[in-house]
Amino acid sequence: MGASLVEIASPEGLYRLKWEWERERTGYSDLLSFGTADMDFRTPAPVLDALKAVLDRGHLGYPGARESFYEAIERHFGSIGWHFDARSSVAQNVGIYMSALSAIESFTSPGDMITILTPVHFCFRRMIVLNGRIPIECPIIQGEDGHSIDLARLEACLKSGSRMIWLCNPHNPIGHAWSREELEKVAKLAIANDALIISDDVYSDLMFPGHRYTPIASLSKEIAYRTATFHSTSKAFNTTGLKHSFAVIENPVLFRKYMDTLERQDLEYGLSIMGMAAVEAAYRECGQWLEELMAGIAERHSFISSYVSENIPQLKVLPSNAGYFAWIDMRALGMDPKSISYALETEEHMILANGAELGKGGAGFSRMNLATSMDNIREGAERLGRFAERHS
Ligand SMILES: Cc1ncc(COP(=O)(O)O)c(C=O)c1O
């Protein structure tokens, strides 16, 4: 991204799952990894400085949550029209999935049905199943003109007895933030069917230029009172290794239930001194960095979309307005969807996330992580072209 705030991190001394570990696992020194959802960019300087300042204070004991932590959260979300009292509604945790698991444990019982919009990150289904709940899959309507929620099907899921909707906004893997109008319809269905909503909004800071993120809880207090929203600096500011997240739960009764669960898990006390410092710095000082980042991601998305449409007629990149993914339709290749990733890895030494593992509607699609250098994306595009040619 040129002489800019956003820089590719030097690999020296790093042992990342996405690169060093994958190269070791496969034995391919020329492996191109577009799988694991974190970024190859350096964590923004204000966040790194805040973490160094914590170290310089020389004490890493149990931290209290400072007033400035809550204020940073309130200001960050207040600026997009979502207002809440963070002191009484923010509960920290050790990652988005633990935030979600604590909510599932607090608000549902074993045997309950939870509706997910698929294809969605495989952990959603896995977490539901491994914790004795039943996943109900409501496939997203996907097309070259964009994505939408199948509201009739969602209503049918709720009428079949599911009392919880688990949203992902913006949605992984399709890289799409839901519109206010669409969320209003989801909210209406939730209210009409007395369903709770949990919303994984971990990608919400990653909006393409000109697009806006709407938290479903910001639509009205009525909907906020039946919603738990999960946030973290992890995806947008490249802090996944800090293992820190927080839930916003405005309904005091739900908040109390959630805190009781955290107490049972011994997660209500202390928590991450680095995570809190990262939140403050990210939300206060990284606006310009984010703008630059997302201009670069939009450019990469546009590059891969044009490259594919001009050179690889067998594939299609679907439109995106958020996150850092290209969601690629490979169905025209006619391959067994489960084998696509393996074939890409062994033939082209290239890792993409396999849509076949992400629930209904995912088979035949692959997700390419674009948060990497333009050189990697150009090389990846060429390898994709060779792959499509070989399998046509
Ligand atoms: C939608 C979604 N939520 C959560 C996570 C993981 O977040 P964390 O590492 O904070 O648990 C991921 C990681 O890929 C993700 O894609």
PDBQT file of the ligand as one rigid body, heavy atoms in Angstrom, charges set to zero:
ROOT
HETATM    1  C1  LIG A 401     -17.102 -14.616  11.976  1.00  0.00    +0.000 C 
HETATM    2  C2  LIG A 401     -15.956 -14.884  12.902  1.00  0.00    +0.000 A 
HETATM    3  N1  LIG A 401     -16.135 -14.741  14.217  1.00  0.00    +0.000 NA
HETATM    4  C3  LIG A 401     -15.137 -14.973  15.082  1.00  0.00    +0.000 A 
HETATM    5  C4  LIG A 401     -13.896 -15.370  14.663  1.00  0.00    +0.000 A 
HETATM    6  C5  LIG A 401     -12.819 -15.645  15.665  1.00  0.00    +0.000 C 
HETATM    7  O1  LIG A 401     -12.714 -14.597  16.517  1.00  0.00    +0.000 OA
HETATM    8  P1  LIG A 401     -11.821 -14.769  17.833  1.00  0.00    +0.000 P 
HETATM    9  O2  LIG A 401     -10.477 -15.226  17.381  1.00  0.00    +0.000 OA
HETATM   10  O3  LIG A 401     -11.842 -13.422  18.436  1.00  0.00    +0.000 OA
HETATM   11  O4  LIG A 401     -12.529 -15.808  18.666  1.00  0.00    +0.000 OA
HETATM   12  C6  LIG A 401     -13.669 -15.557  13.313  1.00  0.00    +0.000 A 
HETATM   13  C7  LIG A 401     -12.358 -16.024  12.836  1.00  0.00    +0.000 C 
HETATM   14  O5  LIG A 401     -12.145 -16.332  11.709  1.00  0.00    +0.000 OA
HETATM   15  C8  LIG A 401     -14.712 -15.278  12.412  1.00  0.00    +0.000 A 
HETATM   16  O6  LIG A 401     -14.536 -15.400  11.107  1.00  0.00    +0.000 OA
ENDROOT
TORSDOF 0
